Amino acid sequence: GGQAGEGEVEALAKACTHCNERKWAAKQAGEDSVQVYLKNFLSARTAAGDPVRAAGVVVSLGASAFTVFVPSLDVSMQCGKKDMEPQPKWFDKRQEGGDSIVFRWD
């Protein structure tokens, strides 16, 4: 066999790009499906008076919000004062000894 012509190389590159886009879209759809199921499951448990409790790790701090990773659920979520029930009256992320976050309800 001879070498591939320029047109053949372009066609192959286009086919590879298309396949990669389809693969990414399928992966994203699967991940989105898992997130929808998890949200519905957690909402149903909460509505039934049996909320799921799980340990989380704060992975980043912002001015008025933070991101928590929950290993047992394999999920990350951004949380802020407005997301808390009941809402804290006081929020401060400037604690001595490094980054920390404090909420107060009193």
Buried (B, 14 or more C-beta within 10 A) or exposed (E): EEEEEEEEEEEEEEEEEEEEEEEEEEEEEEEEEEEEEBEEEBEEEEEEEEEEEEEBEEEEEEEEBBBBBBEEBEBEEEBEEEEEEEEEEEBEBEEEEEEEBEEEEE
